[in-house]
Amino acid sequence: MRKFYSKTYKIGRLSLSVLVDEVILLYRTNNKVYLKKFATGWMSGIKKPLLALATVILLVIMYSAFMTNSNNSENEVVVLTDEQKKEQILQSSETDYTDPGEEPHHVEIITHVVRQGESLSRIAKKYGVSMETICGSNNLQSYELINVGMRLSIPNKEGIIYKLKRGEGLIPVVRKYKASLDKLLAVNNIRNPDFIQPNQMIFIPDAKPVNLIRGFIWPTSVRRITSGYGWRRHPIFGGRHFHKGIDVGCRYVWVRATKYGKITYTGWLGGYGRAVIISHPGGWKSLYAHLSRISVRRGQYVKQGQVVARSGNTGHSTGPHLHFELMKNGSHKNPYRLLK
């Protein structure tokens, strides 16, 4: 009868199992397991104590080989999965909400000449204002209709540039745009609101309220959910996994901020493609992924309903859609139950 012999040695994350005719080397990282087998038939005639000594020596040599690029475990390079990267960013204090600093009192109007290949979203991102501010200040009826050579007036604050009509007073304008009269007077350096010149250009700060409604609004005009919140089979890689958001079945449509907040992340997020994270007061965070275009920049404050991106098909995606998540104090919530 064939004799069975087994012995296992461990050093840190490395373990070595010695059998009669083979040695199995196992090395564990945070998200991967490396396994290697070595035939050892030539060692079968060696007595057990010598075999144990030989395997220990072999273990030390192999362990050193694994760690050649690292002086200690703290320097070890760990490759995170897309899900781990996303969670790390969402849970990071760097994406937490912080109150805006004091806005500049003085309004500067910049004239921008549209160049070849520029879009309104790219221009808005460059100057750190919303597309609504640029459209409202230049009487544009669409986010798409800009031409090469067009001159755009862009303020350094959120709001709109407005030309007063003959006989028009400030009070009706303030009511129409739901703005603050005190802020309007201060920003435009107007001492007496009764003495306003016809055709005078004024700047209306915060022409729209911070939040249009209480709670969270739908980020797209389309409300067709193709994959809900909860357990599901992964559409690309297979296997059962927990879907921490909802997939909205829309093609290339504008994506809006679900609530007032601060842009704390923009850029590529592995399998999630182009993504935006908005942090909201009260410990809330929202994630928008698989985007084709991003029209905001990190550090910018956005109003509820403000355009932040365009849905798309970037990253690991089976077709154009928006992946949307909501979190509160580090815990994922079902967005469908909270959207209004």
C-alpha positions in Angstrom: 0.0 0.0 0.0 1.2 3.5 -0.9 2.2 5.5 2.2 0.6 8.9 2.6 2.6 11.8 4.1 1.4 15.4 4.5 2.9 18.4 6.3 2.0 22.1 6.0 4.3 25.0 6.8 3.2 28.7 7.0 5.1 32.0 6.9 2.8 35.0 6.7 0.6 34.7 3.7 2.6 31.9 2.2 1.8 28.2 3.0 3.5 25.1 1.7 2.0 21.6 1.8 4.4 18.7 1.4 3.0 15.4 0.1 4.7 12.2 -0.9 5.4 13.2 -4.5 4.6 16.9 -4.8 4.8 20.2 -3.0 1.9 22.7 -3.1 2.7 26.4 -2.7 -0.1 28.7 -1.8 0.1 32.5 -1.6 -2.9 34.6 -0.5 -3.4 38.4 -1.2 -6.5 40.4 -0.2 -8.4 39.4 -3.3 -6.4 36.7 -5.1 -5.0 33.2 -4.3 -1.9 32.0 -6.2 -1.3 28.2 -6.3 1.7 26.4 -7.7 2.5 22.6 -7.6 6.0 21.1 -7.8 6.7 17.4 -8.5 9.1 15.9 -5.8 9.3 12.3 -6.7 13.1 12.6 -6.5 12.7 13.3 -2.8 10.8 10.2 -1.9 13.8 8.4 -0.7 14.8 11.0 1.8 13.9 10.5 5.4 11.1 12.7 6.9 13.4 14.9 9.1 15.6 15.7 6.1 12.5 16.2 3.9 11.1 18.6 6.4 14.3 20.6 6.5 14.5 20.7 2.7 10.9 21.9 2.4 11.5 24.7 5.0 14.5 25.9 3.1 12.5 25.7 -0.2 9.7 27.7 1.5 12.0 30.5 2.7 13.5 30.8 -0.8 10.1 30.9 -2.5 8.8 33.4 0.1 11.8 35.7 -0.6 11.1 35.4 -4.3 7.5 36.5 -3.8 8.6 39.5 -1.7 11.5 40.8 -3.9 9.5 43.9 -4.9 8.4 44.6 -1.3 10.5 45.4 1.8 7.6 44.8 4.1 3.9 44.0 3.9 3.0 47.6 4.1 4.6 48.2 0.7 2.8 45.3 -0.9 0.9 46.3 -4.1 -2.7 45.0 -3.8 -4.8 44.9 -7.0 -8.4 45.9 -6.1 -11.4 44.8 -8.0 -13.6 47.4 -9.6 -16.2 47.0 -6.8 -13.5 47.4 -4.1 -12.2 50.5 -5.8 -15.7 52.0 -6.0 -16.4 51.2 -2.3 -13.1 52.6 -1.2 -13.8 55.9 -3.0 -17.4 56.1 -1.7 -16.3 55.4 1.9 -13.4 57.8 1.8 -13.5 61.0 3.7 -12.2 62.7 0.6 -15.7 62.3 -1.0 -17.5 63.6 2.1 -19.6 66.8 1.8 -18.1 70.1 3.0 -19.9 73.4 3.1 -18.8 75.9 0.4 -16.5 78.7 1.2 -17.5 82.3 0.9 -18.3 83.1 -2.7 -16.7 86.0 -4.4 -18.8 89.2 -4.1 -17.5 90.7 -7.2 -19.0 89.3 -10.4 -16.7 88.9 -13.4 -18.1 88.3 -16.9 -15.8 86.4 -19.2 -16.3 86.4 -22.9 -15.6 83.0 -24.4 -15.3 82.4 -28.2 -16.5 78.9 -29.1 -13.7 76.9 -30.9 -13.9 73.9 -33.1 -14.8 70.7 -31.3 -16.0 72.5 -28.1 -19.4 71.5 -26.5 -21.4 73.5 -24.0 -20.7 70.8 -21.3 -17.0 71.1 -21.9 -17.1 74.9 -21.6 -19.2 74.7 -18.5 -16.7 72.3 -16.9 -13.8 74.5 -17.8 -15.3 77.6 -16.0 -16.8 75.6 -13.2 -20.4 76.8 -13.8 -23.5 75.0 -14.9 -24.8 74.7 -18.5 -28.0 76.4 -17.1 -26.0 79.5 -16.2 -24.4 79.7 -19.6 -27.7 79.1 -21.4 -29.6 81.6 -19.2 -27.0 84.2 -19.6 -26.9 83.9 -23.4 -30.5 83.2 -24.2 -29.7 79.7 -25.5 -32.7 77.4 -26.0 -30.7 74.1 -26.2 -27.6 72.6 -24.7 -26.5 71.5 -28.1 -26.9 74.6 -30.3 -23.6 76.4 -30.2 -21.6 77.3 -33.2 -17.9 77.9 -33.8 -17.1 81.6 -33.4 -20.1 82.2 -31.1 -19.3 84.6 -28.3 -20.6 83.5 -24.9 -20.8 85.7 -21.7 -19.9 83.5 -18.8 -20.1 84.8 -15.1 -17.8 83.5 -12.4 -20.8 82.6 -10.2 -23.9 80.5 -10.6 -26.8 82.6 -11.8 -27.7 84.4 -15.0 -26.9 87.7 -16.7 -30.2 89.6 -17.3 -31.0 92.7 -19.4 -33.7 94.8 -17.8 -36.6 95.9 -20.1 -37.9 99.4 -20.2 -40.1 100.1 -17.1 -39.1 96.8 -15.5 -38.3 96.9 -11.8 -36.1 94.6 -9.7 -38.8 93.2 -7.5 -40.7 91.4 -10.3 -37.4 90.0 -11.6 -36.4 88.7 -8.2 -39.8 87.0 -7.8 -39.6 85.5 -11.3 -36.2 83.8 -10.7 -36.8 83.1 -7.0 -33.6 85.0 -6.1 -32.6 87.1 -3.1 -33.0 90.9 -3.5 -30.2 91.6 -0.9 -27.8 89.3 -2.7 -28.7 90.8 -6.1 -28.1 94.4 -4.8 -24.8 93.5 -3.2 -23.4 91.6 -6.2 -24.4 94.3 -8.6 -23.3 97.1 -6.3 -26.8 98.7 -6.5 -27.5 101.2 -3.7 -31.0 102.1 -4.6 -33.3 99.6 -6.3 -35.6 102.4 -7.5 -33.1 104.0 -9.7 -32.4 101.4 -12.4 -31.5 102.4 -16.0 -33.4 100.9 -18.9 -31.5 98.1 -20.7 -29.2 97.8 -17.7 -27.4 94.5 -17.5 -27.6 92.9 -14.0 -26.5 89.5 -12.6 -29.1 87.5 -10.8 -27.2 85.1 -8.3 -28.7 81.7 -7.7 -31.4 82.2 -10.2 -32.9 78.8 -9.3 -33.4 77.4 -5.7 -30.8 75.0 -4.3 -33.4 72.2 -4.1 -36.5 72.2 -6.2 -38.3 69.6 -4.0 -37.5 67.7 -0.8 -35.8 64.4 -1.2 -34.2 63.0 -4.4 -35.3 63.5 -8.0 -34.9 61.1 -10.9 -31.4 61.7 -12.5 -32.8 61.2 -16.0 -36.0 61.9 -17.9 -36.3 58.1 -18.5 -37.6 56.1 -15.6 -37.3 52.5 -17.0 -35.3 50.3 -14.6 -33.5 47.4 -16.4 -31.8 46.0 -13.3 -33.0 46.7 -9.8 -31.3 46.9 -6.4 -30.4 43.6 -4.8 -29.1 40.1 -5.7 -28.8 39.3 -9.4 -26.7 37.4 -11.9 -23.9 39.5 -13.3 -24.8 40.4 -16.9 -21.2 40.1 -18.1 -19.2 37.9 -15.8 -21.9 35.7 -14.5 -22.2 34.5 -11.0 -24.5 35.8 -8.2 -23.7 39.2 -6.8 -25.4 42.1 -5.0 -26.3 45.0 -7.2 -25.9 48.1 -5.0 -27.8 50.5 -7.3 -30.2 50.6 -10.1 -29.7 50.6 -13.9 -31.8 53.0 -15.8 -32.4 51.9 -19.4 -31.7 55.2 -21.2 -29.4 55.9 -24.2 -27.4 59.1 -24.5 -29.4 61.5 -22.3 -28.6 64.2 -19.9 -28.0 63.2 -16.3 -29.0 65.6 -13.6 -28.0 66.0 -9.9 -30.5 64.1 -7.8 -30.1 66.7 -5.0 -28.0 69.8 -4.1 -24.4 68.9 -3.3 -20.7 69.0 -4.0 -18.9 67.2 -6.8 -16.3 65.1 -5.0 -15.2 62.7 -7.8 -15.1 62.7 -11.6 -13.2 60.4 -13.9 -12.7 56.8 -14.8 -13.7 54.2 -12.3 -12.6 50.8 -13.8 -15.5 48.7 -14.9 -17.9 51.5 -14.0 -16.5 53.6 -16.8 -16.7 57.4 -16.5 -18.3 58.3 -13.2 -19.4 61.2 -11.0 -19.9 61.2 -7.2 -21.9 64.0 -5.6 -21.8 64.4 -1.8 -24.9 65.9 -0.2 -25.6 67.4 3.2 -26.7 64.9 5.9 -24.2 62.1 5.0 -25.7 61.3 1.6 -23.7 60.4 -1.5 -24.9 59.7 -5.1 -23.0 57.8 -7.8 -23.6 58.1 -11.6 -21.7 55.7 -13.8 -21.1 54.4 -17.3 -21.2 58.0 -18.5 -20.3 59.1 -22.0 -19.5 62.7 -21.0 -18.9 64.6 -17.8 -19.8 68.3 -17.6 -18.8 69.2 -14.1 -15.5 69.3 -12.3 -14.4 68.2 -8.8 -15.1 70.8 -6.1 -18.0 72.4 -7.9 -21.3 72.8 -6.1 -24.4 71.8 -8.1 -28.1 72.5 -7.6 -30.8 69.8 -7.7 -31.7 69.1 -11.3 -28.5 70.6 -12.7 -27.0 68.7 -15.6 -23.8 66.9 -14.5 -23.2 64.4 -17.3 -24.5 62.4 -20.1 -25.4 58.7 -19.9 -23.5 56.2 -22.0 -21.8 52.9 -22.5 -18.3 53.2 -20.9 -16.7 50.5 -18.8 -18.2 47.0 -18.4 -21.6 47.6 -19.9 -24.0 45.7 -22.1 -25.5 48.8 -23.6 -26.1 52.5 -23.0 -27.6 53.1 -19.5 -27.1 54.9 -16.2 -25.9 53.0 -13.1 -27.1 55.1 -10.1 -26.4 54.5 -6.4 -27.4 56.3 -3.2 -25.6 56.0 0.1 -26.2 57.4 3.6 -23.4 57.4 6.2 -21.6 54.6 4.3 -24.6 52.4 3.9 -26.2 51.7 0.5 -29.9 52.4 0.1 -32.4 51.3 -2.5 -32.6 54.4 -4.8 -36.0 53.4 -6.2 -37.7 53.8 -2.8 -36.2 57.3 -2.4 -36.6 58.9 -5.9 -39.4 61.3 -6.5 
